[in-house]
């Protein structure tokens, strides 16, 4: 191996070890502290939450609305609830998380990519 090649490989290895991988930091889990509701029956959910997440779905673009998948219900120990609406669209799984306070008013809506799949 020539001295130039050895020097180049050494410099490259030093750079990689010093800088490291440039992987993005994963977003924090919006449902940390929540657990799945015992009953996943949306009919047993408070009417205010049910009406709100149905209105949320109706306000999605038509392409997303047609691809709405399962809706999952969560709760935490403080009495807050959350709804996850899953949408599979063009090879990407999207999750829409709606978080409600103790009075069942939506306090946050988060949309993020939850995975990918082959079309």
HELIX and SHEET records of a PDB file:
HELIX    1   1 UNK A    3  UNK A   19  1                                  17    
HELIX    2   2 UNK A   42  UNK A   44  5                                   3    
HELIX    3   3 UNK A   47  UNK A   58  1                                  12    
HELIX    4   4 UNK A   62  UNK A   66  1                                   5    
SHEET    1   A 5 UNK A  35  UNK A  36  0                                        
SHEET    2   A 5 UNK A  68  UNK A  75 -1                                        
SHEET    3   A 5 UNK A  81  UNK A  89 -1                                        
SHEET    4   A 5 UNK A  92  UNK A 100 -1                                        
SHEET    5   A 5 UNK A 106  UNK A 116 -1                                        
END                                                                             
